[in-house]
Amino acid sequence: MLLTGATGYIASQLLPVFRERYELRLVDVRGENARGERVEGVEIADLVDAEDARLRALFQTIDAVVHLGYYRPPNLGVTGEGKRYVDERPNVDMAERVYRHALDAGVGRVVVASSNHAADWYERIVHPRQVEIIGPEHLPKSDNYYGWAKIAYEALGFTYASGAFGRKLGVVQVRIGAPREIEAAQFEGKPAAYKRDLGAYISQRDLQQLFVRSIEAERIEDEWDVPFQIFYGISNNTRAFWSIANARRVIGYAPEDDSEVRYATDIQRLLISPGNAGRVG
């Protein structure tokens, strides 16, 4: 299996189980993680600027690709303000190169780290309960370039899955929610933001399970026989506002964690204690 973005944060959560289950080819633009620690086995490759011959070699004899690679413009955060079209365009170009080389090399399936930001516009209506829950069947909508780029390479993925280029490439998009532990201290006096992260939370073991099942599920075809799926990457959260019903149905995703249980003590203090009773909703 080929793993791009192998020194990144999401990769750090997935690699422990990936190393146990798969023969890996790891690539990234650097060999160290954000803490400056060497990640064993990483090959240096730039999926945006490398020659096609270099990329063709990386994709040979690969049966599955997990694409976590991300181009981050200098001096800008991931989803922060100030991004322009040209800042995110390299990520769309990178996704196109991954799909194309996977197709040409005979890869069976590509699993991509998309993001909840592909549908983040909906949060302005789902949190005030104008709608109850959002699923992959809803039209993706974003009001920022980061989310736009995710939508763009989801759409590219469907094009490749449809068979438009000679064969159907299996493609799964995982719209990752909040893949980090929720530090209560960051949410003092911010109940709305806290409830949002409780709904978006995904634990490490649930993230691992979701990716493994996306890689290994025998069939991912939709009702029109197109091997393409979008799954929301969240745990079994009581406060969920994204649906994981299709992930349960299609690949048997069975998340083990619920933020309501995991953070019950913090929830009691921040949301349910007498001084905060009016904030519950």
ZISULZI-V333627 format. One record per residue. N is the residue number from 1. RES is the residue in one letter. SS is DSSP state (alpha for helix, beta for strand, coil for the rest). PHI is phi as a letter, one per 30 degrees, with the letter a starting at -180 (* if undefined). D_CENTER is the distance of its C-alpha to the mean C-alpha in Angstrom with 1 decimal. Layout:
BEGIN
n;res;ss;phi;d_center
N;RES;SS;PHI;D_CENTER
N;RES;SS;PHI;D_CENTER
END
This chain:
BEGIN
n;res;ss;phi;d_center
1;M;coil;*;17.6
2;L;beta;c;16.4
3;L;beta;c;13.6
4;T;beta;c;13.0
5;G;coil;i;12.3
6;A;coil;d;14.0
7;T;coil;c;15.4
8;G;coil;d;12.5
9;Y;alpha;d;11.4
10;I;alpha;d;8.4
11;A;alpha;e;10.8
12;S;alpha;d;13.5
13;Q;alpha;d;12.1
14;L;alpha;c;11.7
15;L;alpha;e;14.8
16;P;alpha;e;17.4
17;V;alpha;d;16.7
18;F;alpha;d;16.0
19;R;alpha;d;19.3
20;E;alpha;d;21.1
21;R;alpha;c;20.0
22;Y;coil;b;19.8
23;E;coil;d;21.8
24;L;coil;c;19.5
25;R;beta;c;19.7
26;L;beta;c;17.8
27;V;beta;b;17.7
28;D;beta;a;17.1
29;V;coil;d;19.4
30;R;coil;b;20.7
31;G;coil;c;21.7
32;E;beta;c;21.2
33;N;coil;d;18.5
34;A;coil;d;18.7
35;R;coil;c;21.6
36;G;coil;i;23.5
37;E;coil;c;23.3
38;R;beta;d;23.5
39;V;coil;c;20.8
40;E;coil;d;22.9
41;G;coil;i;22.9
42;V;beta;d;20.9
43;E;beta;c;22.3
44;I;beta;d;22.4
45;A;coil;a;21.3
46;D;coil;c;20.3
47;L;coil;d;18.3
48;V;coil;d;19.5
49;D;coil;c;23.1
50;A;coil;d;24.1
51;E;coil;d;26.7
52;D;alpha;e;25.8
53;A;alpha;d;28.0
54;R;alpha;d;26.0
55;L;alpha;d;22.7
56;R;alpha;e;24.7
57;A;alpha;d;25.8
58;L;alpha;d;22.3
59;F;alpha;d;21.3
60;Q;coil;d;24.6
61;T;coil;i;24.9
62;I;coil;c;21.1
63;D;coil;c;20.2
64;A;beta;b;16.3
65;V;beta;b;13.8
66;V;beta;c;10.4
67;H;beta;c;9.4
68;L;coil;c;7.9
69;G;coil;e;10.9
70;Y;coil;b;11.3
71;Y;coil;d;14.7
72;R;coil;c;15.7
73;P;coil;d;19.1
74;P;coil;e;21.9
75;N;coil;i;22.7
76;L;coil;b;19.8
77;G;coil;d;16.9
78;V;coil;d;13.3
79;T;coil;c;13.8
80;G;coil;d;17.5
81;E;coil;d;20.4
82;G;coil;j;22.3
83;K;coil;d;19.9
84;R;coil;c;21.5
85;Y;alpha;e;20.7
86;V;alpha;d;21.7
87;D;alpha;d;19.3
88;E;alpha;c;16.1
89;R;alpha;e;17.9
90;P;alpha;e;17.5
91;N;alpha;d;13.8
92;V;alpha;d;14.8
93;D;alpha;d;17.6
94;M;alpha;d;15.5
95;A;alpha;d;13.4
96;E;alpha;e;16.8
97;R;alpha;d;18.3
98;V;alpha;d;15.8
99;Y;alpha;d;16.3
100;R;alpha;d;20.0
101;H;alpha;d;20.7
102;A;alpha;d;18.9
103;L;alpha;d;21.0
104;D;alpha;d;24.1
105;A;coil;d;23.8
106;G;coil;i;23.5
107;V;coil;d;20.1
108;G;coil;d;19.4
109;R;beta;b;15.6
110;V;beta;b;12.6
111;V;beta;c;9.1
112;V;beta;c;6.6
113;A;beta;d;3.3
114;S;beta;d;4.0
115;S;beta;a;4.7
116;N;alpha;e;7.5
117;H;alpha;d;9.7
118;A;alpha;d;10.2
119;A;alpha;b;12.4
120;D;alpha;d;13.5
121;W;alpha;e;17.1
122;Y;alpha;d;17.5
123;E;alpha;d;17.5
124;R;alpha;d;21.0
125;I;alpha;c;22.2
126;V;alpha;d;20.4
127;H;coil;d;21.3
128;P;coil;d;25.0
129;R;coil;i;24.8
130;Q;coil;d;25.8
131;V;coil;b;23.3
132;E;coil;d;22.2
133;I;coil;a;18.7
134;I;beta;c;16.2
135;G;coil;b;14.7
136;P;coil;d;13.1
137;E;coil;d;16.8
138;H;coil;d;17.3
139;L;coil;e;17.5
140;P;coil;d;14.5
141;K;coil;b;16.2
142;S;coil;b;15.5
143;D;coil;c;18.3
144;N;coil;b;16.9
145;Y;alpha;d;16.3
146;Y;alpha;d;12.8
147;G;alpha;d;11.8
148;W;alpha;e;14.3
149;A;alpha;d;12.8
150;K;alpha;d;9.4
151;I;alpha;e;12.0
152;A;alpha;d;14.1
153;Y;alpha;d;12.1
154;E;alpha;d;11.1
155;A;alpha;d;14.9
156;L;alpha;d;15.7
157;G;alpha;d;13.9
158;F;alpha;d;16.1
159;T;alpha;e;19.0
160;Y;alpha;d;18.7
161;A;alpha;d;18.2
162;S;coil;d;21.3
163;G;coil;j;23.6
164;A;coil;d;24.6
165;F;coil;c;25.1
166;G;coil;j;27.2
167;R;coil;b;25.0
168;K;coil;d;21.9
169;L;coil;c;18.8
170;G;beta;d;16.4
171;V;beta;b;12.9
172;V;beta;b;9.9
173;Q;beta;c;7.0
174;V;beta;c;4.2
175;R;beta;d;4.3
176;I;beta;d;3.5
177;G;coil;d;7.2
178;A;beta;c;9.6
179;P;coil;c;9.1
180;R;coil;a;12.7
181;E;coil;d;16.2
182;I;coil;c;17.9
183;E;coil;d;21.0
184;A;alpha;e;23.6
185;A;alpha;d;25.7
186;Q;alpha;d;23.3
187;F;alpha;c;23.8
188;E;coil;e;27.6
189;G;coil;i;29.0
190;K;coil;b;25.6
191;P;alpha;d;25.3
192;A;alpha;d;23.2
193;A;alpha;d;20.4
194;Y;alpha;d;20.7
195;K;alpha;d;20.5
196;R;alpha;d;17.4
197;D;alpha;d;15.6
198;L;alpha;d;17.2
199;G;alpha;d;15.7
200;A;alpha;c;12.0
201;Y;beta;d;12.4
202;I;coil;b;10.7
203;S;coil;d;13.0
204;Q;alpha;d;12.6
205;R;alpha;d;14.4
206;D;alpha;d;12.4
207;L;alpha;d;9.1
208;Q;alpha;d;11.4
209;Q;alpha;d;12.9
210;L;alpha;d;10.1
211;F;alpha;d;9.2
212;V;alpha;d;13.0
213;R;alpha;d;13.9
214;S;alpha;d;11.6
215;I;alpha;d;13.5
216;E;alpha;c;16.8
217;A;coil;e;17.4
218;E;coil;d;20.6
219;R;coil;b;19.9
220;I;coil;b;17.1
221;E;coil;d;19.5
222;D;coil;d;19.7
223;E;coil;d;23.1
224;W;coil;c;24.1
225;D;coil;i;23.4
226;V;coil;c;20.6
227;P;coil;d;18.0
228;F;beta;b;14.9
229;Q;beta;b;12.6
230;I;beta;c;9.8
231;F;beta;b;8.7
232;Y;beta;d;7.9
233;G;beta;c;6.5
234;I;coil;b;9.8
235;S;coil;d;13.0
236;N;coil;d;16.3
237;N;coil;d;17.1
238;T;coil;e;20.5
239;R;coil;c;19.5
240;A;coil;e;16.4
241;F;coil;b;16.3
242;W;beta;c;13.5
243;S;coil;c;14.6
244;I;coil;c;13.4
245;A;alpha;e;16.7
246;N;alpha;d;15.6
247;A;alpha;d;13.4
248;R;alpha;d;16.6
249;R;alpha;d;18.8
250;V;alpha;d;17.3
251;I;alpha;c;16.1
252;G;coil;i;17.8
253;Y;coil;d;14.9
254;A;coil;b;17.1
255;P;coil;e;15.5
256;E;coil;c;18.2
257;D;coil;c;17.7
258;D;coil;b;18.6
259;S;alpha;e;18.5
260;E;alpha;d;21.9
261;V;alpha;d;23.4
262;R;alpha;d;21.7
263;Y;coil;c;22.8
264;A;alpha;e;25.9
265;T;alpha;d;28.3
266;D;alpha;d;26.4
267;I;alpha;d;26.1
268;Q;alpha;e;29.8
269;R;alpha;d;30.7
270;L;alpha;d;28.5
271;L;alpha;b;28.5
272;I;alpha;c;31.3
273;S;coil;d;34.1
274;P;alpha;e;37.2
275;G;alpha;d;36.5
276;N;alpha;c;33.1
277;A;alpha;e;34.1
278;G;alpha;d;34.0
279;R;alpha;c;30.4
280;V;coil;d;29.1
281;G;coil;a;27.5
END
